[in-house]
Amino acid sequence: FSLQELHGIFPWLVENIFGSLDGIIVGWNLRCLQGRTNPTEYSVALDFLDPSGPMMKLVYKLQAEEYRYDFPVSYLPGPVKASIQEQVLPECSLYHNKVQFPSSGGLGLNLALNPFEYYMFYFAISLITQKNSSTTHHASPSNSAYFILVDTYLKCFLPTEGSVLPPPSSNPGGAIPSPTPRSPAVPFTSYGIHHTSLLKRHIAHQPSVNADPASQEIWRSETMLQIFVEMWLHHYSLEMYQKMQSPHVKLEFLHYRLSISSKHHGSPAQSSYQALHAYQESFKPTEEHVLVVRLLVKHLHAFSNSLKPEPLSPSAHSHTASPLEEFKRVVIPRFVQQKLYIFLQHCFGHWPLDASFRAVLEMWLSYLQPWRYAPEKPPQSSEPLSRMVSEKWAAFIQENLLMYTKLFVGFLNRALRTDLVSPKNALMVFRVAKVFAQPNLAEMILKGEQLFLEPELVIPHRQHRLFMTPTLSGSFFSSWPPTITDASFKVKSHVYSLEGQDFQYKQMFGPEVRNLVLKLAQLICQAQHTAKSISDHSAETQSSQSFFSWFRFTPSDMNGSYTGNDLDEIGQDSIKKTDEYLEKALEYLCQIFKLSEAQLNQMMMKCGTAQDENGKKQLPDCIESEDGLILTPLGRYQIINGLRRFEVQYQGDTELQPIRSYENAALVRLLFRLSSALNQRFADQMEVLCSREDFLGRLCRYHLTNPTLAQTTRCTPMLKERTSQNYGPRITLRFLASYRTLGSLLMIYFIASWFCIGPIGCTFIVLVGYLLYAILMTFFFEGWKPHQH
């Protein structure tokens, strides 16, 4: 096909592959395409979209002619869209010289993108726009065609070994030029002073045939990474969006708005803020989204750690370092750090309190451990020294201090609100504690905090709080500030760039966070006791549910209570794993925060004081007062999360208690009417019989009275008030409605039929036998064990 025909086909083809921006057209649905279920389509899609496949060849062919394609601004992430709609250009160089106002009669703003940018924009944003498409519940996102393509593009354009393969060219010996700077379509205010990319200046001044291949490969790598970061991570809150704009920028913006309002009839600024707030509330990253971001983080660590050692001579370094090596040096602090931090903060604050948070947790822990992706990985050994974090990572820890400290506090607040008896929640606490307990890591974090808290003589002027430090997300070849040598200033610059100068830093090893850790340790102890009690209860239940125990003649416990938990359905193995996770997590927390053995023993004793003699029932944390027990805030938390409960039992009239699951409802009602009629008819006679002092009176008292009902306690634990009520002698037949009693009688009749004993004879034998049993109990054990019926 001719280039003109391909130019018309290209947008249609991209939309049919990745789906429409509004999500109506699903496209090839790469996120749900699995090799196991659709092997043919899976392999064809990967081959077609491969970096050296037909689709990329089309992209490079169109790139040579500098075609442009419109991408609606309305489908960009909320902060970027709100910024551009308010004529404030984002700092990222990806948007510079690309925003165009619509022609007369047009709808909305557009970005004029070259073919490579247009393709990557659609590829990256399809992870967000297609999130509501139907997915296979049992399919793993990491096995989808989309996930594999992300991994392939990262390995191709951000190689850890060698250099990026040059793009295929239709002209032998020629090269595809990168886009040259274009004049702005409309004047824009910027967050900060933008400098034209050194790389693009370098390419623009030489013929395309002799273009530097290294510069071209860096342009593709930088563009792809910027698009991935902007589409996947640029989703921070309204407060952060407002904080990003310094007073200087706001004044420029207001002046500019007044100057163009008559020409463009722009909407009020408040409308964009409201739209951004609505977007932020609706944006809920999926687990697949987080997994893809984790893949990006892991690859960027490997890419950055593949940097060659710096030469001894600085002058030699400046002449020999390739653009790819320079890119590796600044890729994480300049492109990823800021937006990933804000994205993680959003997830920590908005993700549901369930086990799906594990994906966010592992992504965070992957970023915190760049040494795991270094070429010289430490040998796996049980020796602590072999797992020690090397001092060479101290600079990374200090320049990412908030990633370690503030997000750790955020995780503590989440852990304090979760049920640690659940194995999945216990595993998350264990994973975090294990990572932070790595030898030498806590010391380096503490050193970073000390550097930040050091007093400074002169606080550097930071007019643009978030964008005046080397963490800018613009092109990495932009003009750099002077090299910072002071370690303390580096840490302060990192903290102030992410949180602003008025940020009140909360020390990870300070007293406030230490109290949170002690609360978590106490909850761990309580969860261990709860898991043990559930395990013991399950074991007792299994041992008592044998075939013959179902036919016991003893009446069932009408007032029994059960403190159930989902662990009963999981099994004993998961309960043991929970106990192991919690035990190791507690051990790691003690190592990190230097908790003494005395503190642990005190917490263990406090957890055990509420247990009864058998060590199986635990009361919520409460204090004794004149009016009875009063719940503490910890006690309320324990009840809400099901960690503990009051053993509230039914203490009223047993005849009027709710119908149990092991009772026949119709028989209960029928027997209650019969008992009530008999009691009303023979009340005086039973009273006279029970008042006699001879053996007959004792026998009647054994069957017709219940001393335990003479005094009952109110069901609320808050009051000590007791009420007395004497029900008097009466007949109770409710025990005959129990399925266990009926089953036992049927078994007796069935066994009697083997000995040729009819129903009438069997009934007579049962009544005589029970009469003898009652006489014996009355004669010997009346005072020791009163009858319960």
VOGU-3710 file (C-alpha; in Angstrom, 3 decimals, decimal comma):
1> fslqelhgif> 0,000/0,000/0,000  1,026/3,577/-0,541  1,874/5,771/2,419  -1,269/7,825/1,914  -3,440/4,711/2,095  -1,553/3,440/5,156  -1,976/6,855/6,761  -5,760/6,530/6,507  -5,820/2,912/7,659  -3,508/3,337/10,674
11> pwlvenifgs> -5,955/4,959/13,208  -8,679/2,470/12,275  -6,255/-0,446/12,694  -5,001/0,766/16,099  -8,549/1,173/17,396  -9,553/-2,282/16,174  -6,569/-3,837/17,959  -6,635/-2,026/21,304  -10,281/-0,993/21,425  -11,875/2,426/21,407
21> ldgiivgwnl> -11,083/5,006/24,039  -14,659/4,991/25,312  -14,474/1,214/25,853  -17,341/0,398/23,462  -15,101/-1,406/20,971  -13,200/-4,120/22,823  -10,772/-4,833/20,005  -8,622/-7,932/20,264  -9,066/-7,927/24,039  -5,378/-8,627/24,629
31> rclqgrtnpt> -5,894/-8,557/28,403  -8,053/-11,681/28,239  -6,175/-13,477/25,461  -4,465/-16,512/27,003  -2,111/-18,986/25,369  -3,786/-21,971/27,032  -7,316/-21,160/25,940  -6,665/-19,561/22,519  -3,178/-20,659/21,396  -3,597/-19,684/17,726
41> eysvaldfld> -4,929/-16,172/18,291  -2,423/-15,701/21,124  0,629/-16,486/18,970  -0,671/-14,507/15,974  -1,303/-11,418/18,128  2,159/-11,549/19,725  3,879/-12,004/16,354  1,896/-9,200/14,745  2,545/-6,705/17,575  6,145/-7,716/18,248
51> psgpmmklvy> 8,727/-4,861/18,220  10,044/-6,285/14,945  6,635/-7,391/13,647  4,407/-5,997/10,889  2,648/-3,439/13,094  5,857/-1,796/14,221  7,175/-1,780/10,649  4,048/0,149/9,678  4,648/2,572/12,557  8,227/3,243/11,480
61> klqaeeyryd> 7,193/3,600/7,844  4,662/6,294/8,720  7,138/7,865/11,150  9,492/8,651/8,281  6,913/10,967/6,718  6,088/12,779/9,961  2,360/12,106/9,890  0,287/13,352/12,821  -2,783/11,800/14,480  -5,220/13,414/16,882
71> fpvsylpgpv> -5,637/11,961/20,381  -8,480/13,522/22,460  -7,303/15,263/25,618  -10,553/14,226/27,331  -9,294/10,616/27,566  -6,022/11,489/29,294  -5,639/10,866/33,061  -7,609/13,280/35,215  -4,781/15,579/36,408  -3,331/15,957/32,894
81> kasiqeqvlp> -6,745/16,600/31,350  -7,660/19,190/33,999  -4,311/20,905/33,564  -4,465/21,137/29,765  -8,102/22,253/29,777  -7,056/25,120/32,053  -4,242/26,089/29,626  -1,538/25,067/32,087  0,905/22,794/30,320  2,122/19,776/32,319
91> ecslyhnkvq> 5,839/19,623/32,975  6,235/16,335/31,111  7,820/17,005/27,706  5,485/14,431/26,197  2,767/17,097/25,830  4,881/20,029/24,703  4,183/21,430/21,219  1,383/18,902/20,731  -1,761/20,491/22,199  -4,059/22,032/19,578
101> fpssgglgln> -7,313/23,891/19,937  -10,125/22,541/17,764  -10,992/24,262/14,550  -14,309/26,072/14,266  -17,041/23,595/15,005  -14,595/21,057/16,438  -15,078/19,314/19,749  -12,482/19,504/22,509  -8,708/19,703/22,642  -6,460/17,170/20,909
111> lalnpfeyym> -2,853/16,046/21,025  -1,115/15,863/17,658  0,971/12,683/17,984  3,412/10,994/15,659  2,710/7,334/14,742  4,954/5,823/17,447  3,423/8,003/20,160  -0,107/7,332/18,880  0,450/3,572/18,929  1,968/3,582/22,426
121> fyfaislitq> -0,755/5,881/23,785  -3,449/3,459/22,676  -1,481/0,437/23,871  -0,901/1,898/27,361  -4,352/3,379/27,931  -6,137/0,170/26,884  -5,170/-1,189/30,326  -7,429/1,486/31,858  -10,228/1,885/29,319  -10,845/-1,847/28,894
131> knsstthhas> -10,909/-2,696/32,598  -14,632/-3,461/32,576  -14,421/-6,023/29,795  -15,315/-9,615/30,528  -12,429/-11,626/31,941  -11,818/-15,238/32,710  -11,975/-15,756/36,461  -9,441/-18,567/36,519  -6,978/-16,908/34,100  -3,832/-15,329/35,451
141> psnsayfilv> -3,243/-11,720/34,269  0,491/-12,418/34,059  -0,171/-14,977/31,298  -2,228/-12,661/29,074  -1,026/-11,393/25,712  -1,074/-7,809/27,026  1,201/-8,626/29,956  3,636/-10,471/27,664  3,679/-7,558/25,212  4,476/-5,080/27,984
151> dtylkcflpt> 7,380/-7,288/29,032  8,548/-7,589/25,419  8,463/-3,825/24,784  10,335/-3,130/28,018  13,065/-5,617/27,143  13,342/-4,233/23,614  13,364/-0,486/24,314  14,954/-0,623/27,797  17,542/-3,376/27,389  19,632/-4,478/30,333
161> egsvlpppss> 22,326/-5,786/27,995  23,524/-4,258/24,757  21,640/-1,483/23,028  18,244/-0,993/21,480  17,850/-2,593/18,076  17,610/0,073/15,345  14,185/0,432/13,755  13,737/-1,295/10,395  13,919/1,140/7,481  12,433/0,896/4,005
171> npggaipspt> 15,388/2,883/2,632  18,603/0,830/2,607  21,206/2,554/4,704  18,734/5,152/5,881  17,296/5,787/9,313  13,960/6,894/10,628  14,351/10,383/12,057  12,887/11,208/15,376  10,337/14,010/15,427  11,722/17,504/15,152
181> prspavpfts> 10,532/20,300/17,419  7,317/21,929/16,221  5,980/25,380/16,834  3,370/25,535/19,545  -0,222/25,372/18,373  -1,340/27,566/21,270  0,524/29,485/23,967  0,538/27,677/27,287  1,606/28,395/30,800  3,955/25,784/32,261
191> ygihhtsllk> 4,533/24,441/35,752  8,170/25,325/35,412  10,717/26,476/32,870  10,866/23,870/30,125  14,091/23,272/28,244  14,093/21,716/24,807  15,449/18,222/24,834  19,159/18,135/24,129  18,583/14,928/22,223  16,008/16,500/19,915
201> rhiahqpsvn> 18,285/19,518/19,310  21,054/17,080/18,481  18,952/15,186/15,936  17,371/18,272/14,392  20,718/19,629/13,271  21,873/16,631/11,296  20,522/14,846/8,228  18,203/11,942/8,863  20,410/9,586/6,875  23,295/10,161/9,254
211> adpasqeiwr> 21,206/10,352/12,404  22,900/8,955/15,474  21,392/5,477/16,114  22,036/5,826/19,831  20,050/9,051/19,972  17,192/7,477/18,045  17,031/4,491/20,361  16,974/6,811/23,360  14,115/8,810/21,853  11,968/5,698/21,488
221> setmlqifve> 12,900/4,463/24,957  12,175/7,809/26,589  8,870/8,241/24,774  7,618/4,753/25,603  8,518/5,096/29,286  6,918/8,524/29,569  3,704/7,226/28,032  3,611/4,203/30,343  4,175/6,363/33,413  1,660/9,009/32,370
231> mwlhhyslem> -1,099/6,542/31,513  -0,613/4,124/34,414  0,605/6,258/37,335  -0,604/9,817/36,778  -3,749/9,467/38,904  -3,169/11,514/42,042  -5,757/13,307/44,122  -7,334/16,737/43,800  -5,343/17,997/46,793  -2,083/16,964/45,150
241> yqkmqsphvk> -3,145/18,623/41,896  -3,776/21,880/43,713  -0,515/21,625/45,637  1,411/21,081/42,408  0,536/24,561/41,183  2,711/27,154/42,866  1,387/30,677/43,505  3,537/31,976/40,643  1,937/29,579/38,191  -1,561/30,329/39,504
251> leflhyrlsi> -1,077/34,085/38,940  0,207/33,481/35,427  -2,685/31,148/34,800  -5,305/33,686/35,999  -3,765/36,445/33,894  -3,677/34,184/30,887  -7,272/33,083/31,422  -8,433/36,721/31,418  -6,537/37,397/28,218  -8,000/34,462/26,277
261> sskhhgspaq> -11,494/34,226/27,777  -12,991/36,493/25,087  -11,373/34,469/22,321  -11,868/30,871/23,378  -14,760/31,204/25,836  -13,086/28,765/28,226  -15,054/27,169/31,001  -14,500/28,305/34,613  -11,541/26,828/36,420  -13,825/25,339/39,012
271> ssyqalhayq> -15,369/23,013/36,437  -12,053/21,286/35,791  -11,430/20,908/39,504  -14,849/19,316/39,885  -14,217/17,017/36,932  -10,869/16,011/38,432  -12,491/15,313/41,798  -15,126/13,120/40,131  -12,406/11,292/38,197  -10,374/10,696/41,340
281> esfkpteehv> -13,389/9,243/43,152  -14,195/6,935/40,230  -10,626/5,809/39,555  -10,080/2,403/41,128  -7,008/0,594/39,818  -7,532/-3,077/39,196  -5,306/-5,896/40,356  -4,138/-6,405/36,774  -3,224/-2,722/36,547  -1,068/-3,046/39,654
291> lvvrllvkhl> 0,601/-6,216/38,336  1,592/-4,420/35,132  3,014/-1,515/37,146  4,985/-3,997/39,229  6,409/-5,485/36,042  7,478/-1,978/34,995  9,100/-1,315/38,381  11,034/-4,582/38,370  12,308/-4,032/34,834  13,344/-0,446/35,553
301> hafsnslkpe> 15,361/-1,644/38,535  17,109/-4,213/36,346  17,595/-1,578/33,619  19,018/0,983/36,043  21,246/-1,560/37,804  22,784/-2,632/34,499  24,598/0,707/34,398  28,314/0,284/33,840  30,614/1,362/36,693  31,568/5,018/36,558
311> plspsahsht> 35,090/5,727/35,311  37,570/7,222/37,702  38,079/10,349/35,637  35,085/12,688/35,407  36,341/14,136/32,144  36,594/10,697/30,631  33,083/9,940/31,830  31,608/12,971/30,088  33,134/11,946/26,761  32,546/8,202/26,803
321> aspleefkrv> 29,116/7,802/28,421  26,498/6,884/25,817  22,983/8,351/25,870  21,651/4,959/26,965  24,010/4,884/29,954  22,992/8,405/30,954  19,362/7,353/30,621  19,919/4,427/32,991  21,440/6,759/35,547  18,377/8,991/35,918
331> viprfvqqkl> 15,472/6,835/34,735  13,985/6,092/38,179  14,333/9,460/39,976  13,378/11,534/36,933  10,520/9,505/35,474  9,031/7,124/38,033  9,656/8,119/41,644  7,179/10,959/42,058  4,192/9,477/40,256  4,726/5,999/41,708
341> yiflqhcfgh> 4,798/7,466/45,223  1,510/9,273/44,694  -0,024/6,212/43,000  0,968/4,039/45,971  -0,469/6,576/48,391  -3,761/6,430/46,517  -3,806/2,632/46,642  -2,916/2,518/50,340  -5,751/4,912/51,119  -8,491/3,619/48,802
351> wpldasfrav> -7,885/-0,104/48,304  -10,402/-2,388/50,036  -9,322/-4,037/53,281  -9,122/-7,512/51,788  -6,535/-9,957/50,491  -6,425/-8,374/47,012  -4,172/-5,674/48,521  -1,373/-8,248/48,208  -0,768/-7,068/44,602  -0,182/-3,458/45,747
361> lemwlsylqp> 1,977/-4,675/48,598  4,286/-6,728/46,370  4,623/-3,858/43,901  5,654/-1,554/46,750  8,119/-4,089/48,155  9,606/-4,616/44,688  10,393/-0,912/44,451  11,944/-0,895/47,931  14,418/-3,657/47,056  16,441/-2,672/43,974
371> wryapekppq> 19,231/-5,006/45,135  17,041/-7,971/44,227  17,353/-6,993/40,563  21,029/-6,138/40,520  23,351/-8,251/38,298  25,446/-9,265/41,320  22,703/-10,771/43,449  23,850/-11,918/46,909  23,919/-15,689/47,357  20,822/-17,161/48,941
381> sseplsrmvs> 21,860/-18,393/52,346  20,496/-18,608/55,829  23,443/-16,623/57,173  22,385/-13,075/58,124  25,568/-11,545/56,700  24,834/-12,929/53,242  21,420/-11,212/53,243  22,735/-7,871/54,513  21,817/-4,837/52,416  24,998/-3,344/51,002
391> ekwaafiqen> 26,005/0,194/51,907  26,006/1,133/48,223  22,197/1,239/48,370  22,227/3,921/51,081  21,914/6,700/48,479  18,832/5,056/46,933  17,210/4,642/50,348  17,896/8,246/51,307  16,571/9,599/47,995  13,416/7,462/48,382
401> llmytklfvg> 12,975/7,959/52,130  9,212/8,573/52,021  8,733/5,354/50,061  10,101/3,492/53,076  8,829/5,537/56,014  5,513/7,197/55,176  4,183/4,211/53,245  5,241/1,919/56,092  3,112/4,018/58,440  0,282/3,758/55,922
411> flnralrtdl> 0,606/-0,024/55,947  0,575/-0,053/59,758  -2,728/1,832/59,757  -4,165/-0,706/57,297  -2,880/-3,697/59,280  -4,454/-2,358/62,469  -7,865/-2,444/60,737  -7,654/-5,957/59,287  -8,419/-9,370/60,740  -4,981/-10,848/61,352
421> vspknalmvf> -6,498/-14,264/62,053  -7,007/-14,601/58,302  -3,999/-16,391/56,755  -3,808/-13,983/53,792  -3,737/-10,909/56,019  -1,175/-12,542/58,303  0,975/-13,285/55,256  0,978/-9,608/54,222  2,161/-8,499/57,662  4,822/-11,185/57,544
431> rvakvfaqpn> 6,033/-10,076/54,085  6,433/-6,426/55,106  8,131/-7,276/58,391  10,514/-9,671/56,639  11,553/-7,067/54,045  12,178/-4,299/56,577  14,010/-6,701/58,898  16,780/-7,308/56,366  20,108/-6,679/58,101  21,346/-3,108/57,832
441> laemilkgeq> 18,166/-1,805/56,147  16,609/-0,304/59,292  19,910/1,372/60,139  20,107/2,994/56,687  16,506/4,214/56,944  17,294/5,678/60,375  20,359/7,382/58,900  18,178/8,910/56,178  15,779/10,255/58,794  18,646/11,765/60,729
451> lflepelvip> 19,902/13,474/57,571  16,461/14,941/56,933  16,106/16,197/60,506  19,510/17,888/60,491  19,095/21,658/60,870  20,069/23,675/57,796  21,457/27,196/57,906  19,726/28,396/54,753  16,658/26,697/53,350  16,971/26,764/49,567
461> hrqhrlfmtp> 14,237/28,654/47,761  11,829/26,229/46,095  9,299/28,259/44,216  7,816/25,230/42,487  7,737/22,750/45,313  7,122/19,618/43,320  9,021/20,346/40,156  12,237/22,136/41,002  14,245/19,059/41,971  15,898/16,329/39,875
471> tlsgsffssw> 12,708/14,251/40,154  11,148/16,144/37,249  9,332/13,933/34,809  10,422/15,826/31,725  13,054/14,734/29,242  16,164/13,586/31,028  18,349/15,655/28,716  16,772/18,859/30,014  19,093/21,284/31,771  20,056/19,962/35,195
481> pptitdasfk> 20,451/21,981/38,378  23,958/22,067/39,820  25,136/18,744/41,185  24,057/18,270/44,805  26,805/16,896/47,002  25,290/17,310/50,425  23,505/14,106/51,496  21,242/16,010/53,880  20,123/18,352/51,128  19,370/15,395/48,872
491> vkshvysleg> 17,013/13,892/51,435  15,345/17,240/52,140  14,957/17,867/48,428  13,303/14,470/47,998  10,832/15,000/50,856  9,939/18,577/49,961  9,536/17,750/46,276  6,920/15,102/47,079  5,121/16,686/50,021  5,854/20,415/49,983
501> qdfqykqmfg> 7,818/22,577/52,392  5,037/22,656/54,987  5,107/18,882/55,363  5,199/17,614/58,944  7,432/14,548/58,808  6,530/11,612/61,049  9,620/9,646/62,036  9,431/5,936/61,364  11,514/5,302/64,481  9,829/8,007/66,512
511> pevrnlvlkl> 7,551/7,459/69,539  4,281/7,869/67,595  5,044/5,152/65,050  6,545/2,990/67,763  3,209/3,074/69,591  1,493/1,931/66,397  3,953/-0,963/66,153  3,219/-1,923/69,768  -0,509/-1,923/68,993  0,147/-4,132/65,970
521> aqlicqaqht> 2,252/-6,471/68,105  -0,578/-6,678/70,622  -3,071/-7,479/67,854  -0,713/-10,167/66,580  -0,668/-11,750/70,045  -4,452/-11,612/70,214  -4,786/-13,095/66,737  -2,471/-15,944/67,728  -4,649/-16,729/70,749  -7,792/-16,512/68,620
531> aksisdhsae> -6,357/-18,848/65,969  -5,358/-21,309/68,692  -8,817/-21,229/70,255  -10,417/-21,787/66,837  -8,055/-24,679/66,198  -8,892/-26,247/69,566  -12,608/-25,727/69,002  -12,413/-27,340/65,558  -10,533/-30,319/66,976  -13,100/-30,770/69,742
541> tqssqsffsw> -15,976/-30,476/67,291  -14,498/-33,103/64,987  -13,877/-35,513/67,840  -17,410/-35,101/69,208  -19,154/-35,575/65,862  -18,702/-39,319/65,591  -21,485/-41,557/64,369  -22,485/-42,888/67,762  -22,251/-39,540/69,563  -25,155/-38,297/67,481
551> frftpsdmng> -27,383/-40,767/69,304  -26,448/-39,693/72,817  -29,285/-39,746/75,321  -28,115/-36,588/77,060  -29,990/-33,473/76,043  -28,169/-30,958/73,835  -26,928/-27,711/75,268  -29,660/-25,202/74,627  -27,484/-22,242/75,605  -24,314/-23,146/73,736
561> sytgndldei> -22,607/-20,439/71,715  -20,084/-20,642/68,921  -17,410/-18,155/67,997  -17,049/-19,113/64,355  -14,463/-17,956/61,837  -13,729/-18,671/58,198  -10,692/-20,655/59,304  -13,007/-23,538/60,155  -13,696/-23,932/56,466  -10,035/-23,547/55,491
571> gqdsikktde> -8,592/-26,269/57,641  -5,976/-26,924/60,278  -3,038/-26,453/57,886  -4,001/-22,837/57,178  -4,416/-22,169/60,896  -0,886/-23,449/61,472  0,402/-21,220/58,661  -1,333/-18,245/60,226  0,376/-18,916/63,525  3,752/-19,280/61,780
581> ylekaleylc> 3,314/-16,028/59,818  2,309/-14,091/62,907  5,094/-15,530/65,019  7,763/-14,647/62,442  6,221/-11,206/61,846  6,360/-10,472/65,560  9,980/-11,594/65,662  10,882/-9,342/62,712  9,094/-6,339/64,229  11,092/-6,823/67,413
591> qifklseaql> 14,308/-6,786/65,370  13,348/-3,662/63,428  12,160/-1,542/66,358  14,317/-3,124/69,082  11,357/-4,272/71,163  12,498/-5,832/74,419  11,510/-9,245/75,692  9,878/-7,614/78,723  7,535/-5,634/76,471  6,583/-8,789/74,613
601> nqmmmkcgta> 5,932/-10,705/77,819  3,763/-7,855/79,089  1,696/-7,911/75,900  1,374/-11,690/76,052  0,208/-11,497/79,669  -2,312/-8,800/78,778  -3,651/-10,996/75,990  -3,947/-13,927/78,351  -5,632/-12,212/81,296  -9,035/-12,316/79,623
611> qdengkkqlp> -8,985/-16,087/79,132  -10,856/-18,450/81,352  -9,356/-21,407/83,157  -9,194/-23,535/80,021  -7,592/-20,735/78,028  -10,200/-20,890/75,279  -12,639/-18,019/75,869  -11,509/-14,407/75,653  -13,466/-11,346/76,679  -13,030/-8,051/74,792
621> dciesedgli> -10,801/-5,468/76,404  -12,889/-3,603/79,000  -12,611/-1,903/82,363  -14,582/-2,537/85,565  -16,871/0,234/86,770  -19,740/0,650/89,220  -22,215/-0,076/86,417  -20,375/-3,181/85,223  -17,964/-3,711/82,319  -17,268/-0,797/79,960
631> ltplgryqii> -15,642/-1,424/76,575  -12,394/0,358/75,735  -11,615/1,532/72,154  -9,485/-1,608/71,770  -12,406/-3,733/72,961  -14,732/-2,140/70,399  -12,159/-2,839/67,675  -11,933/-6,470/68,786  -15,701/-6,927/68,605  -16,047/-5,186/65,225
641> nglrrfevqy> -13,341/-7,363/63,669  -14,550/-10,568/65,291  -11,360/-11,062/67,307  -13,246/-11,390/70,599  -16,827/-11,449/71,818  -18,890/-11,606/74,970  -20,315/-15,018/75,719  -23,909/-13,812/75,770  -26,184/-16,745/76,544  -29,928/-17,096/76,592
651> qgdtelqpir> -30,879/-16,871/80,258  -34,651/-16,537/80,082  -37,369/-19,146/80,006  -36,083/-22,161/78,057  -39,601/-22,746/76,737  -39,593/-19,350/75,018  -36,098/-19,319/73,507  -35,788/-19,200/69,682  -36,273/-22,437/67,784  -32,884/-24,082/67,207
661> syenaalvrl> -31,631/-25,577/63,969  -31,587/-29,043/65,564  -35,280/-28,810/66,504  -38,442/-29,428/64,507  -40,337/-26,146/64,442  -43,809/-27,715/64,176  -43,145/-30,074/67,086  -41,777/-27,240/69,245  -44,958/-25,218/68,806  -47,232/-28,249/69,290
671> lfrlssalnq> -45,421/-29,444/72,430  -45,438/-25,905/73,846  -49,228/-25,729/73,527  -49,577/-29,157/75,111  -47,234/-28,250/77,995  -49,020/-24,945/78,563  -52,394/-26,683/78,686  -51,163/-29,309/81,156  -49,452/-26,717/83,354  -52,572/-24,553/83,448
681> rfadqmevlc> -54,806/-27,531/84,177  -52,683/-29,169/86,897  -50,806/-26,178/88,382  -52,289/-26,499/91,863  -51,774/-30,262/92,046  -48,098/-29,944/90,972  -47,513/-27,233/93,563  -48,916/-29,477/96,311  -46,845/-32,473/95,190  -43,603/-30,501/95,045
691> sredflgrlc> -44,172/-29,048/98,520  -44,185/-32,517/100,118  -41,070/-33,570/102,015  -41,263/-37,310/101,314  -39,746/-39,288/98,473  -42,677/-38,494/96,138  -42,145/-34,782/96,662  -38,455/-35,110/95,909  -39,247/-37,074/92,744  -41,715/-34,395/91,592
701> ryhltnptla> -39,271/-31,566/92,349  -36,599/-33,394/90,308  -38,868/-33,407/87,229  -41,055/-30,326/87,589  -38,737/-27,565/88,834  -35,553/-25,905/87,491  -33,556/-24,079/90,215  -31,279/-22,444/87,584  -34,226/-20,279/86,438  -34,797/-18,806/89,878
711> qttrctpmlk> -32,233/-16,086/89,269  -31,252/-14,771/85,815  -28,712/-12,216/84,724  -29,502/-9,561/82,155  -27,855/-10,201/78,756  -25,907/-6,955/78,578  -22,417/-6,996/80,142  -22,718/-3,282/80,898  -24,974/-3,737/83,939  -24,773/-5,843/87,066
721> ertsqnygpr> -28,494/-5,614/87,692  -30,053/-8,987/88,388  -33,717/-9,907/88,208  -35,400/-12,776/90,010  -38,330/-14,737/88,692  -39,774/-18,005/90,012  -41,532/-20,000/87,313  -42,817/-22,694/89,744  -43,228/-26,383/88,990  -44,276/-27,196/85,436
731> itlrflasyr> -44,115/-29,830/82,737  -41,649/-29,303/79,889  -41,883/-31,455/76,742  -39,713/-29,419/74,349  -36,857/-31,926/74,517  -39,059/-34,322/72,462  -38,797/-31,906/69,471  -35,004/-32,400/69,201  -33,913/-34,353/66,147  -31,331/-36,108/68,312
741> tlgsllmiyf> -34,011/-37,323/70,764  -36,283/-38,449/67,934  -33,403/-40,234/66,233  -32,456/-41,986/69,442  -36,041/-43,204/69,935  -36,225/-44,444/66,353  -32,968/-46,343/66,826  -34,344/-47,950/70,020  -37,545/-49,004/68,237  -35,495/-50,354/65,315
751> iaswfcigpi> -33,261/-52,428/67,599  -36,327/-53,659/69,560  -37,887/-54,895/66,316  -34,943/-57,292/65,891  -35,988/-58,957/69,155  -39,621/-59,146/68,071  -40,731/-56,403/70,508  -43,581/-54,282/69,193  -43,941/-50,483/69,523  -46,237/-50,711/72,575
761> gctfivlvgy> -43,958/-53,105/74,387  -40,896/-51,032/73,489  -42,597/-47,860/74,775  -43,437/-49,613/78,061  -39,823/-50,783/78,455  -38,507/-47,239/77,780  -40,863/-45,682/80,341  -40,020/-48,306/82,990  -36,333/-47,905/82,341  -36,519/-44,124/82,608
771> llyailmtff> -38,611/-44,398/85,809  -35,918/-46,532/87,403  -33,273/-44,065/86,272  -35,263/-41,143/87,742  -35,764/-42,918/91,058  -32,090/-43,681/91,284  -31,126/-40,058/90,476  -33,663/-38,707/92,943  -32,539/-41,007/95,716  -28,806/-40,422/95,376
781> fegwkphqh> -28,099/-37,251/93,367  -31,006/-34,830/93,757  -28,953/-32,134/95,438  -25,869/-32,723/93,321  -27,353/-32,419/89,839  -30,815/-30,883/89,469  -32,897/-31,873/86,478  -32,756/-29,495/83,490  -36,095/-30,209/81,827
//
